[in-house]
Amino acid sequence: MATAGSGFEDPSADVLDQAAAAFGMLASPARLHIVWALAQGESDVTGLADRVGGALPAVSQHLTKLKLAGLVRARREGRRQVYFVDDPDIVDVVRLMVGRLTDRAELPAPRIRGL
């Protein structure tokens, strides 16, 4: 189904549902921070908890949700689970959004005329 005059096809309802679910998972600042950290490199839950400043049980619960949503994966290394983002597209989206917002935050505040 094309939009009027744009030449682009609208995504299917299924694709929109999947995208909304992924964005819903990333709508939590804690989960977004976890995905951001994992986009920089894999980690176990203890390392993630230290990095994101969360309690171990809370980070573990967030990881479980992210895993069920298919945004992160884990592999066993001895007695610990090592988590990673296995989808380069998710990494790209998170890096792009966080990077752009960081750049905006570093811009000087606009001057108000007359002051």
Backbone as JSON Lines, residues from 0, in Angstrom:
{"i":0,"aa":"M","n":[0.84,-1.16,0.0],"ca":[0.0,0.0,0.0],"c":[0.9,1.23,0.0]}
{"i":1,"aa":"A","n":[0.87,2.01,-1.03],"ca":[1.75,3.18,-1.18],"c":[1.09,4.42,-0.61]}
{"i":2,"aa":"T","n":[1.92,5.3,-0.09],"ca":[1.4,6.58,0.37],"c":[1.33,7.51,-0.83]}
{"i":3,"aa":"A","n":[0.4,8.41,-0.82],"ca":[0.13,9.28,-1.96],"c":[1.37,10.06,-2.38]}
{"i":4,"aa":"G","n":[1.84,9.77,-3.57],"ca":[2.92,10.53,-4.18],"c":[4.31,10.32,-3.61]}
{"i":5,"aa":"S","n":[4.48,9.47,-2.61],"ca":[5.8,9.32,-1.99],"c":[6.67,8.29,-2.69]}
{"i":6,"aa":"G","n":[6.05,7.32,-3.34],"ca":[6.83,6.27,-3.98],"c":[7.3,5.2,-3.01]}
{"i":7,"aa":"F","n":[6.97,5.32,-1.73],"ca":[7.36,4.33,-0.73],"c":[6.16,3.48,-0.36]}
{"i":8,"aa":"E","n":[6.45,2.21,-0.13],"ca":[5.41,1.29,0.33],"c":[5.29,1.38,1.85]}
{"i":9,"aa":"D","n":[4.07,1.36,2.34],"ca":[3.87,1.29,3.78],"c":[4.25,-0.09,4.26]}
{"i":10,"aa":"P","n":[4.83,-0.17,5.47],"ca":[5.16,-1.51,6.0],"c":[3.88,-2.26,6.34]}
{"i":11,"aa":"S","n":[4.02,-3.56,6.38],"ca":[2.87,-4.4,6.74],"c":[2.53,-4.2,8.22]}
{"i":12,"aa":"A","n":[1.33,-4.59,8.58],"ca":[0.9,-4.51,9.98],"c":[1.8,-5.34,10.87]}
{"i":13,"aa":"D","n":[2.25,-6.49,10.37],"ca":[3.13,-7.36,11.14],"c":[4.47,-6.68,11.43]}
{"i":14,"aa":"V","n":[5.03,-6.02,10.42],"ca":[6.3,-5.31,10.6],"c":[6.12,-4.17,11.6]}
{"i":15,"aa":"L","n":[5.02,-3.44,11.49],"ca":[4.77,-2.34,12.43],"c":[4.6,-2.87,13.85]}
{"i":16,"aa":"D","n":[3.92,-4.01,14.0],"ca":[3.77,-4.62,15.32],"c":[5.12,-5.01,15.91]}
{"i":17,"aa":"Q","n":[5.99,-5.6,15.08],"ca":[7.31,-6.0,15.55],"c":[8.15,-4.78,15.95]}
{"i":18,"aa":"A","n":[8.1,-3.74,15.13],"ca":[8.85,-2.52,15.43],"c":[8.35,-1.88,16.72]}
{"i":19,"aa":"A","n":[7.03,-1.82,16.89],"ca":[6.46,-1.23,18.09],"c":[6.86,-2.03,19.33]}
{"i":20,"aa":"A","n":[6.9,-3.35,19.21],"ca":[7.31,-4.18,20.34],"c":[8.77,-3.92,20.7]}
{"i":21,"aa":"A","n":[9.63,-3.82,19.68],"ca":[11.05,-3.55,19.95],"c":[11.23,-2.17,20.57]}
{"i":22,"aa":"F","n":[10.55,-1.16,20.02],"ca":[10.65,0.18,20.6],"c":[10.06,0.21,22.01]}
{"i":23,"aa":"G","n":[9.02,-0.59,22.24],"ca":[8.44,-0.68,23.58],"c":[9.44,-1.21,24.59]}
{"i":24,"aa":"M","n":[10.2,-2.23,24.19],"ca":[11.24,-2.77,25.07],"c":[12.32,-1.73,25.34]}
{"i":25,"aa":"L","n":[12.64,-0.92,24.35],"ca":[13.69,0.08,24.49],"c":[13.18,1.37,25.13]}
{"i":26,"aa":"A","n":[11.88,1.44,25.41],"ca":[11.3,2.65,26.01],"c":[11.67,2.79,27.48]}
{"i":27,"aa":"S","n":[12.15,1.74,28.1],"ca":[12.6,1.79,29.48],"c":[14.04,2.3,29.51]}
{"i":28,"aa":"P","n":[14.32,3.39,30.25],"ca":[15.7,3.87,30.32],"c":[16.69,2.8,30.79]}
{"i":29,"aa":"A","n":[16.27,1.96,31.72],"ca":[17.18,0.91,32.22],"c":[17.48,-0.09,31.11]}
{"i":30,"aa":"R","n":[16.45,-0.55,30.4],"ca":[16.69,-1.52,29.32],"c":[17.48,-0.89,28.17]}
{"i":31,"aa":"L","n":[17.2,0.37,27.87],"ca":[17.95,1.06,26.83],"c":[19.43,1.16,27.22]}
{"i":32,"aa":"H","n":[19.69,1.47,28.48],"ca":[21.08,1.54,28.95],"c":[21.76,0.18,28.85]}
{"i":33,"aa":"I","n":[21.05,-0.86,29.17],"ca":[21.61,-2.21,29.06],"c":[21.94,-2.54,27.61]}
{"i":34,"aa":"V","n":[21.01,-2.24,26.7],"ca":[21.27,-2.52,25.28],"c":[22.43,-1.66,24.78]}
{"i":35,"aa":"W","n":[22.47,-0.39,25.23],"ca":[23.59,0.49,24.86],"c":[24.92,-0.12,25.31]}
{"i":36,"aa":"A","n":[24.96,-0.58,26.56],"ca":[26.19,-1.18,27.1],"c":[26.56,-2.43,26.31]}
{"i":37,"aa":"L","n":[25.57,-3.27,26.0],"ca":[25.85,-4.5,25.27],"c":[26.22,-4.22,23.81]}
{"i":38,"aa":"A","n":[25.78,-3.08,23.28],"ca":[26.17,-2.71,21.92],"c":[27.66,-2.38,21.87]}
{"i":39,"aa":"Q","n":[28.24,-2.03,23.01],"ca":[29.67,-1.73,23.08],"c":[30.49,-2.99,23.29]}
{"i":40,"aa":"G","n":[29.85,-4.06,23.77],"ca":[30.55,-5.32,23.99],"c":[29.78,-6.2,24.94]}
{"i":41,"aa":"E","n":[30.0,-7.49,24.86],"ca":[29.26,-8.44,25.69],"c":[29.65,-8.32,27.15]}
{"i":42,"aa":"S","n":[28.77,-8.83,28.02],"ca":[29.0,-8.72,29.46],"c":[28.13,-9.73,30.19]}
{"i":43,"aa":"D","n":[28.54,-10.04,31.41],"ca":[27.67,-10.84,32.27],"c":[26.79,-9.88,33.09]}
{"i":44,"aa":"V","n":[25.86,-10.44,33.83],"ca":[24.89,-9.62,34.56],"c":[25.56,-8.76,35.64]}
{"i":45,"aa":"T","n":[26.59,-9.27,36.27],"ca":[27.29,-8.5,37.3],"c":[27.97,-7.28,36.69]}
{"i":46,"aa":"G","n":[28.65,-7.47,35.57],"ca":[29.29,-6.35,34.88],"c":[28.29,-5.32,34.42]}
{"i":47,"aa":"L","n":[27.14,-5.79,33.92],"ca":[26.1,-4.86,33.49],"c":[25.52,-4.09,34.66]}
{"i":48,"aa":"A","n":[25.27,-4.77,35.76],"ca":[24.73,-4.09,36.94],"c":[25.68,-3.0,37.42]}
{"i":49,"aa":"D","n":[26.98,-3.3,37.42],"ca":[27.97,-2.29,37.8],"c":[27.96,-1.12,36.83]}
{"i":50,"aa":"R","n":[27.89,-1.43,35.54],"ca":[27.97,-0.37,34.53],"c":[26.74,0.52,34.52]}
{"i":51,"aa":"V","n":[25.56,-0.06,34.61],"ca":[24.34,0.74,34.5],"c":[23.84,1.22,35.85]}
{"i":52,"aa":"G","n":[24.49,0.78,36.92],"ca":[24.11,1.26,38.25],"c":[22.81,0.68,38.76]}
{"i":53,"aa":"G","n":[22.48,-0.52,38.32],"ca":[21.25,-1.15,38.77],"c":[21.52,-2.28,39.73]}
{"i":54,"aa":"A","n":[20.49,-2.64,40.47],"ca":[20.59,-3.79,41.36],"c":[20.63,-5.06,40.52]}
{"i":55,"aa":"L","n":[21.4,-6.02,40.95],"ca":[21.58,-7.27,40.22],"c":[20.24,-7.93,39.85]}
{"i":56,"aa":"P","n":[19.29,-8.07,40.78],"ca":[18.01,-8.71,40.41],"c":[17.24,-7.92,39.35]}
{"i":57,"aa":"A","n":[17.27,-6.6,39.44],"ca":[16.55,-5.77,38.47],"c":[17.18,-5.9,37.08]}
{"i":58,"aa":"V","n":[18.5,-5.85,37.0],"ca":[19.19,-6.0,35.72],"c":[18.91,-7.38,35.15]}
{"i":59,"aa":"S","n":[18.9,-8.39,35.99],"ca":[18.61,-9.75,35.54],"c":[17.19,-9.83,34.96]}
{"i":60,"aa":"Q","n":[16.23,-9.17,35.59],"ca":[14.85,-9.17,35.08],"c":[14.77,-8.44,33.74]}
{"i":61,"aa":"H","n":[15.46,-7.32,33.62],"ca":[15.48,-6.59,32.35],"c":[16.09,-7.45,31.24]}
{"i":62,"aa":"L","n":[17.17,-8.15,31.56],"ca":[17.81,-9.03,30.58],"c":[16.87,-10.15,30.13]}
{"i":63,"aa":"T","n":[16.11,-10.68,31.07],"ca":[15.15,-11.73,30.73],"c":[14.12,-11.19,29.75]}
{"i":64,"aa":"K","n":[13.6,-9.99,30.0],"ca":[12.62,-9.39,29.09],"c":[13.24,-9.13,27.71]}
{"i":65,"aa":"L","n":[14.45,-8.59,27.69],"ca":[15.13,-8.31,26.43],"c":[15.4,-9.6,25.66]}
{"i":66,"aa":"K","n":[15.72,-10.65,26.39],"ca":[15.98,-11.95,25.77],"c":[14.69,-12.53,25.17]}
{"i":67,"aa":"L","n":[13.61,-12.45,25.92],"ca":[12.33,-12.96,25.43],"c":[11.86,-12.18,24.21]}
{"i":68,"aa":"A","n":[12.19,-10.9,24.15],"ca":[11.82,-10.05,23.02],"c":[12.74,-10.27,21.82]}
{"i":69,"aa":"G","n":[13.8,-11.03,22.02],"ca":[14.73,-11.31,20.93],"c":[15.73,-10.19,20.66]}
{"i":70,"aa":"L","n":[15.88,-9.26,21.61],"ca":[16.81,-8.15,21.42],"c":[18.22,-8.48,21.9]}
{"i":71,"aa":"V","n":[18.34,-9.4,22.86],"ca":[19.66,-9.84,23.3],"c":[19.67,-11.37,23.36]}
{"i":72,"aa":"R","n":[20.87,-11.91,23.35],"ca":[21.05,-13.35,23.5],"c":[22.09,-13.58,24.58]}
{"i":73,"aa":"A","n":[22.21,-14.84,25.0],"ca":[23.19,-15.19,26.02],"c":[23.83,-16.52,25.67]}
{"i":74,"aa":"R","n":[25.04,-16.67,26.13],"ca":[25.71,-17.97,26.01],"c":[26.38,-18.26,27.36]}
{"i":75,"aa":"R","n":[26.51,-19.51,27.64],"ca":[27.1,-19.92,28.92],"c":[28.61,-20.01,28.77]}
{"i":76,"aa":"E","n":[29.31,-19.4,29.73],"ca":[30.76,-19.54,29.85],"c":[31.04,-20.02,31.27]}
{"i":77,"aa":"G","n":[31.23,-21.3,31.39],"ca":[31.41,-21.87,32.72],"c":[30.13,-21.72,33.53]}
{"i":78,"aa":"R","n":[30.23,-21.02,34.65],"ca":[29.08,-20.84,35.53],"c":[28.31,-19.56,35.27]}
{"i":79,"aa":"R","n":[28.76,-18.74,34.34],"ca":[28.09,-17.46,34.12],"c":[27.49,-17.38,32.72]}
{"i":80,"aa":"Q","n":[26.49,-16.53,32.6],"ca":[25.86,-16.24,31.32],"c":[26.47,-14.95,30.79]}
{"i":81,"aa":"V","n":[26.86,-14.95,29.54],"ca":[27.4,-13.76,28.9],"c":[26.35,-13.28,27.9]}
{"i":82,"aa":"Y","n":[25.95,-12.01,28.03],"ca":[24.91,-11.43,27.2],"c":[25.51,-10.59,26.09]}
{"i":83,"aa":"F","n":[24.8,-10.54,24.95],"ca":[25.25,-9.75,23.82],"c":[24.04,-9.41,22.95]}
{"i":84,"aa":"V","n":[24.18,-8.36,22.15],"ca":[23.16,-8.01,21.17],"c":[23.57,-8.7,19.88]}
{"i":85,"aa":"D","n":[22.68,-9.54,19.38],"ca":[23.0,-10.34,18.21],"c":[22.45,-9.74,16.92]}
{"i":86,"aa":"D","n":[21.77,-8.6,17.02],"ca":[21.14,-8.0,15.86],"c":[21.81,-6.67,15.56]}
{"i":87,"aa":"P","n":[22.62,-6.59,14.49],"ca":[23.33,-5.35,14.19],"c":[22.38,-4.18,13.91]}
{"i":88,"aa":"D","n":[21.16,-4.46,13.46],"ca":[20.21,-3.38,13.21],"c":[19.78,-2.7,14.51]}
{"i":89,"aa":"I","n":[19.58,-3.5,15.56],"ca":[19.23,-2.92,16.86],"c":[20.38,-2.07,17.37]}
{"i":90,"aa":"V","n":[21.6,-2.56,17.22],"ca":[22.79,-1.79,17.62],"c":[22.82,-0.47,16.87]}
{"i":91,"aa":"D","n":[22.59,-0.51,15.56],"ca":[22.6,0.72,14.76],"c":[21.55,1.72,15.22]}
{"i":92,"aa":"V","n":[20.33,1.24,15.47],"ca":[19.24,2.13,15.89],"c":[19.56,2.77,17.23]}
{"i":93,"aa":"V","n":[20.02,1.98,18.18],"ca":[20.33,2.51,19.52],"c":[21.49,3.49,19.45]}
{"i":94,"aa":"R","n":[22.55,3.14,18.74],"ca":[23.7,4.05,18.61],"c":[23.32,5.34,17.92]}
{"i":95,"aa":"L","n":[22.5,5.25,16.88],"ca":[22.08,6.44,16.16],"c":[21.26,7.37,17.06]}
{"i":96,"aa":"M","n":[20.26,6.83,17.72],"ca":[19.38,7.65,18.56],"c":[20.15,8.26,19.73]}
{"i":97,"aa":"V","n":[20.88,7.45,20.46],"ca":[21.61,7.96,21.62],"c":[22.69,8.93,21.18]}
{"i":98,"aa":"G","n":[23.37,8.62,20.09],"ca":[24.4,9.52,19.58],"c":[23.85,10.87,19.17]}
{"i":99,"aa":"R","n":[22.73,10.87,18.46],"ca":[22.13,12.14,18.03],"c":[21.66,12.96,19.22]}
{"i":100,"aa":"L","n":[21.04,12.31,20.18],"ca":[20.57,13.04,21.36],"c":[21.73,13.56,22.19]}
{"i":101,"aa":"T","n":[22.82,12.81,22.25],"ca":[24.01,13.27,22.96],"c":[24.59,14.5,22.26]}
{"i":102,"aa":"D","n":[24.66,14.45,20.92],"ca":[25.15,15.6,20.17],"c":[24.3,16.84,20.42]}
{"i":103,"aa":"R","n":[22.99,16.67,20.43],"ca":[22.09,17.8,20.68],"c":[22.31,18.38,22.08]}
{"i":104,"aa":"A","n":[22.51,17.5,23.05],"ca":[22.68,17.95,24.43],"c":[23.96,18.75,24.59]}
{"i":105,"aa":"E","n":[24.95,18.48,23.73],"ca":[26.23,19.17,23.84],"c":[26.26,20.51,23.1]}
{"i":106,"aa":"L","n":[25.22,20.8,22.33],"ca":[25.15,22.08,21.63],"c":[24.88,23.19,22.63]}
{"i":107,"aa":"P","n":[25.42,24.38,22.39],"ca":[25.12,25.49,23.3],"c":[23.63,25.83,23.24]}
{"i":108,"aa":"A","n":[23.11,26.25,24.36],"ca":[21.71,26.64,24.42],"c":[21.47,27.85,23.52]}
{"i":109,"aa":"P","n":[20.35,27.86,22.81],"ca":[20.09,29.02,21.94],"c":[19.91,30.29,22.76]}
{"i":110,"aa":"R","n":[20.43,31.39,22.22],"ca":[20.29,32.68,22.89],"c":[18.92,33.25,22.63]}
{"i":111,"aa":"I","n":[18.38,33.86,23.65],"ca":[17.09,34.53,23.51],"c":[17.38,35.98,23.15]}
{"i":112,"aa":"R","n":[16.79,36.41,22.04],"ca":[17.03,37.77,21.58],"c":[16.51,38.78,22.59]}
{"i":113,"aa":"G","n":[17.28,39.84,22.74],"ca":[16.87,40.91,23.63],"c":[17.39,40.75,25.05]}
{"i":114,"aa":"L","n":[18.09,39.65,25.32],"ca":[18.64,39.47,26.68],"c":[20.12,39.65,26.68]}
